[in-house]
Amino acid sequence: MEKGVCIISIDYEHAWGVSDKRNTPENLTRIRNEASITERLITLFEKYSIPATWAVVAKLLEERVDTDSAWSDTNGFIKRIQKSSAGHEIGSHSYAHILYDTVDDSGATVDIGSAKLLHEKHGLPFNSFIF
């Protein structure tokens, strides 16, 4: 191999990534501010043609009555990532970011199945699963 290889995997989860903990107002503000970081990452990856794997929590794809950016993809980054010239991969980071060691097999099966259905509904691949 003449070139080095670096794998970039980003958990795109917002508040779902810490939904098992009590979210303080400060923590939710930090999560909402992640949009500017995501914007910069997408721009940099496109500028330098660097593909990354984005591990998406499928709950972000659900239409919600509230439009709180801590709990949903209000900025439309998932579609942007999908259409990016960098050639990103969109993988699954589960449906609701549950802790699989706290549920039985049927709970895990429902979570993964729900994620797969939302990926299909939004035309997203379901080839990679990132715990």
C-alpha positions as CSV (number, residue, x, y, z in Angstrom):
1,M,0.0,0.0,0.0
2,E,1.5,3.3,-1.1
3,K,-1.0,5.6,0.8
4,G,-2.0,5.6,4.4
5,V,-5.6,5.0,5.3
6,C,-7.6,6.8,7.9
7,I,-11.2,6.0,8.8
8,I,-13.4,8.8,10.1
9,S,-16.6,7.8,11.8
10,I,-18.9,10.4,13.3
11,D,-21.8,9.6,15.6
12,Y,-24.6,11.9,14.4
13,E,-26.9,11.5,17.4
14,H,-27.7,14.9,19.0
15,A,-29.4,14.5,22.4
16,W,-30.3,10.9,21.6
17,G,-26.7,10.0,22.4
18,V,-27.2,11.0,26.0
19,S,-30.9,10.3,26.4
20,D,-30.1,7.8,29.1
21,K,-28.8,10.7,31.3
22,R,-30.5,13.8,32.7
23,N,-30.1,16.5,30.1
24,T,-29.3,19.8,31.8
25,P,-30.1,23.1,30.0
26,E,-26.3,23.6,29.5
27,N,-25.9,20.2,27.9
28,L,-28.8,20.8,25.6
29,T,-27.4,24.2,24.6
30,R,-24.0,22.5,23.8
31,I,-25.8,19.8,21.7
32,R,-27.7,22.5,19.7
33,N,-24.4,24.3,19.1
34,E,-23.0,21.2,17.4
35,A,-24.7,22.3,14.2
36,S,-21.9,24.8,13.5
37,I,-19.3,22.0,14.0
38,T,-21.3,19.7,11.6
39,E,-21.4,22.5,9.0
40,R,-17.7,23.0,9.2
41,L,-17.0,19.3,9.0
42,I,-19.1,18.9,5.9
43,T,-17.5,21.9,4.2
44,L,-13.9,20.6,5.0
45,F,-14.7,17.1,3.9
46,E,-16.0,18.4,0.6
47,K,-13.1,20.8,0.1
48,Y,-10.5,18.0,0.5
49,S,-12.7,15.2,-0.9
50,I,-12.6,13.2,2.3
51,P,-15.4,10.7,2.8
52,A,-16.5,9.9,6.3
53,T,-19.0,7.4,7.8
54,W,-21.8,9.2,9.6
55,A,-23.5,7.0,12.2
56,V,-27.0,8.4,12.3
57,V,-29.5,7.8,15.1
58,A,-32.7,7.1,13.1
59,K,-34.9,9.1,15.5
60,L,-33.4,12.2,14.0
61,L,-35.2,11.3,10.8
62,E,-38.7,11.2,12.4
63,E,-41.0,14.2,11.8
64,R,-41.6,15.8,15.1
65,V,-44.2,18.3,16.3
66,D,-41.5,20.3,18.1
67,T,-38.6,21.4,16.1
68,D,-36.0,21.4,18.9
69,S,-32.6,20.9,17.1
70,A,-31.3,18.9,20.1
71,W,-33.7,16.1,19.2
72,S,-34.1,16.4,15.4
73,D,-32.2,17.2,12.2
74,T,-33.8,20.6,11.8
75,N,-30.8,21.8,9.8
76,G,-31.2,19.1,7.2
77,F,-27.6,17.8,7.6
78,I,-28.5,14.2,6.9
79,K,-29.7,15.0,3.4
80,R,-26.7,17.2,2.9
81,I,-24.4,14.4,4.0
82,Q,-26.2,12.0,1.6
83,K,-25.8,14.4,-1.4
84,S,-22.3,15.5,-0.5
85,S,-19.6,15.4,-3.2
86,A,-17.2,13.9,-0.7
87,G,-19.0,10.5,-1.0
88,H,-19.8,9.9,2.6
89,E,-21.3,6.7,3.9
90,I,-24.4,7.0,6.1
91,G,-24.6,4.1,8.6
92,S,-27.0,3.4,11.4
93,H,-26.3,4.2,15.0
94,S,-29.6,2.5,16.0
95,Y,-33.1,3.9,16.2
96,A,-33.2,5.5,19.6
97,H,-29.6,5.0,20.9
98,I,-30.8,2.5,23.5
99,L,-28.2,0.7,25.6
100,Y,-28.4,-2.8,24.1
101,D,-27.0,-4.5,27.3
102,T,-30.1,-3.2,29.1
103,V,-32.8,-4.7,26.8
104,D,-33.6,-8.3,25.8
105,D,-33.2,-9.6,22.3
106,S,-36.7,-8.6,21.2
107,G,-36.0,-5.0,22.3
108,A,-32.8,-4.8,20.3
109,T,-34.6,-6.4,17.3
110,V,-37.3,-3.8,17.4
111,D,-34.8,-1.0,17.7
112,I,-32.7,-2.2,14.8
113,G,-35.8,-2.9,12.7
114,S,-37.2,0.6,13.4
115,A,-33.9,2.1,12.3
116,K,-33.9,0.1,9.1
117,L,-37.5,1.2,8.2
118,L,-36.6,4.9,8.7
119,H,-33.5,4.5,6.6
120,E,-35.5,2.9,3.8
121,K,-38.2,5.6,4.1
122,H,-35.6,8.3,3.6
123,G,-33.7,6.5,0.8
124,L,-30.7,5.9,3.1
125,P,-28.5,2.8,3.0
126,F,-28.5,0.3,5.9
127,N,-25.2,-1.4,5.2
128,S,-23.2,-0.4,8.3
129,F,-24.3,-0.5,11.9
130,I,-22.2,1.3,14.5
131,F,-22.9,0.5,18.1
